[in-house]
Amino acid sequence: MAELMMQLVGEKDGLPIYSPVDKNDATLIDGRTVLICDIKGERAARTTLQNRSLHLYSSLVCDELNDSGWTKKKYYEVKEVDIGWTPESVLDDIWRGIQEAMYQHRKTSKLKIEQVSEVYKRMARHLSETCCVTTAFPNKYKEMEDQLGYK
């Protein structure tokens, strides 16, 4: 069973506020209150932030593909029709296809944290080589650095 160490960092409305620390940090706390919790069950396969970023990424790729003139081919009653991309079709037709080839499952919720990055790298390389479309995976911290003017 895994343990989670939490350090008391303050109080709000009479309730304690804790922040997670690792074992190395715990030795540097110098007498502050530490709460140790047992974690039951398994950790989520991918993070909530990765999930939100994945859906934002599919929307950004959708816009890039449509703006670059790339369309999907759909067949309706023996006729081929060009249609635009949607964030859902980017996820279903490109991301999940690559994911399934790499990890033998289509559900993004089954991806491990590092697997999200690996699928993104393959998809980005594929889109760059075949469509000349490049879209960075959303990075919350990069956006904050950009807003603060860090280089």
Secondary structure, DSSP 8 states (H G I E B T S, - for coil): -EEEEEEEEEEETTEEEEEEE-HHHHTTS-S--EEEEEE-S---SS-HHHHHHHHHHHHHHHHHHHHTT--EEEEETTEEEEE---HHHIIIIIIHHHHHHHHS---GGG--HHHHHHHHHHHHHHHHHHH--------HHHHHHHHHT--
